[in-house]
């Protein structure tokens, strides 16, 4: 499993470097994505908790 992780880490690093080199902040992009996913999940939970009349 560590071999797979090491290979994945190489591609992850290259992807991050590519984004950073082209004017994108990958940490900010991921944070935005993360917040949107959490909001969508919270909205779905809210809809299920609502009693139907």
C-alpha positions as CSV (number, residue, x, y, z in Angstrom):
1,X,0.0,0.0,0.0
2,X,2.9,2.4,0.7
3,X,4.1,1.9,-2.9
4,X,0.7,3.1,-4.2
5,X,0.8,6.0,-1.9
6,X,4.2,7.0,-3.1
7,X,3.2,6.9,-6.7
8,X,0.0,8.9,-6.0
9,X,2.1,11.5,-4.1
10,X,4.2,12.1,-7.2
11,X,1.2,12.8,-9.4
12,X,-0.5,14.9,-6.6
13,X,2.6,17.0,-6.3
14,X,2.9,17.5,-10.1
15,X,-0.8,18.5,-10.2
16,X,-0.4,21.0,-7.4
17,X,2.7,22.5,-9.0
18,X,0.9,22.8,-12.4
19,X,-2.0,24.6,-10.7
20,X,0.3,26.9,-8.8
21,X,2.4,27.7,-11.8
22,X,-0.7,28.7,-13.8
23,X,-2.0,31.2,-11.3
24,X,-4.3,28.9,-9.3
25,X,-4.1,28.4,-5.6
26,X,-4.9,24.7,-5.2
27,X,-5.5,25.0,-1.4
28,X,-8.1,27.7,-2.0
29,X,-9.7,25.7,-4.8
30,X,-10.0,22.6,-2.7
31,X,-11.4,24.7,0.3
32,X,-14.1,26.2,-2.0
33,X,-15.0,22.7,-3.3
34,X,-15.1,21.3,0.3
35,X,-17.3,24.1,1.5
36,X,-19.7,23.6,-1.4
37,X,-19.9,19.8,-0.8
38,X,-20.6,20.3,2.9
39,X,-23.3,22.9,2.2
40,X,-24.9,20.5,-0.3
41,X,-24.8,17.7,2.2
42,X,-26.3,19.9,5.0
43,X,-29.1,21.0,2.6
44,X,-29.9,17.4,1.8
45,X,-30.0,16.5,5.5
46,X,-32.2,19.5,6.1
47,X,-34.6,18.4,3.4
48,X,-34.9,14.9,4.8
49,X,-35.5,16.2,8.4
50,X,-38.4,18.3,7.2
51,X,-41.7,16.5,7.8
52,X,-43.9,16.2,4.7
53,X,-47.4,17.5,5.1
